[in-house]
């Protein structure tokens, strides 16, 4: 299946996409013509970085340290084909064992 065919199935969502490896991954997929949804804690920063990344990149403010707000923040995100979790600590932390204090 080609990259173009996959584009129709959903966006690439990059959680923690405003800096570091998350931002680079967002840029990579945007440069490939993919729809990218970039997330971070701060609405203004997310919008600024999404504009800098370019292409068809949009932004959503999502604060992982406030899990009770995540579902509402993502409610209008649309279909997502790939999810990149660049905001999680890289040691032994997993999505199932998400450390809220560590995210804060």
N, C-alpha and C positions, 0 to 999 in steps of 0.2 A: 504494500500500500504506500502510495507516495505521500510526501509531506502535505501537498495541496489537498489530497483527499481527507487527511486527518483533520485539517483545519475546520471542516464543516461539522465535526463532531463535538467540539467544545473548546474552551479556552485553556490556557496554561495559567493556573493560579499560583502565584509565588507568595507564600506567607513569610513575611520578613524580607520583602523585596526592596527596601529603601536603601540598603547599604551592603557592602561586602559581596559575598558569593550570591546572595539572593538577587541583588541588583544586576550582577553579571549574567545570571541565568535569565532574568527577565529580558535583558538586552539581547541575549543570544536568540531567544524565541521571537522577539519583536523583529529583529533583523531578518528572520526567516519568513516573516509575513504572518505569523501566528497572532491570534487574539491573546492578549496577556492581561491578567488582572493582578495587579501588584498590591500587596497589603502591608500595612505598618500601623503603628499606634496613633500617629498624628495625621489628621485629615489634610492639613495644608502641606505638610512634608510629602505625603503620599502623592498628592496631585502634582506637586513640583517635580518629583522624581519620575512619575509616569510621563510627564511632558518631556523631560530630558531623555528618557529611554526611547520615546518616539514610537512610530508605527501605530498599530492599533492597541495601544496600552491604556487601560483604565485603572482607577485606583479605588480602594476601599479602606477605610480606617477600621482596623480590628485590633483590639487589645487582648492578647492571650492571657494576661493577668486578671482579666475580668470575664471568666468563662460564661457567666450568665448573660453576657451581651453578644456572644459570638453568633448564635443562630440568627438573631435579628439583623446583625451587621451583614450577614451573608445571604439574607433572604432573597435579594434581587440579583444575585451574582450571575444567574443563568447557568447553562450546562458547563461543566468543567471536565476536560479529558485528562489532564495531568495536574497533580497537586505536588508542589515543591514546598517542603517544610524547612525553610532556611532559618527560622527563628528559634528552633529548639536547640538546646545545648547538645553538643556533639559527643558527650561522654557516654554514660549508660542510660541517659534519659530516652524514653520512648513515648509515643503518642498515648499509649495506654496508661503509662505511669507519669503523665505530664506533671511537672513540678511548678505549681503556680508561684510559689515564693521565688523560685529561680527565674521565672519569666519576668517577674517584677523587677 
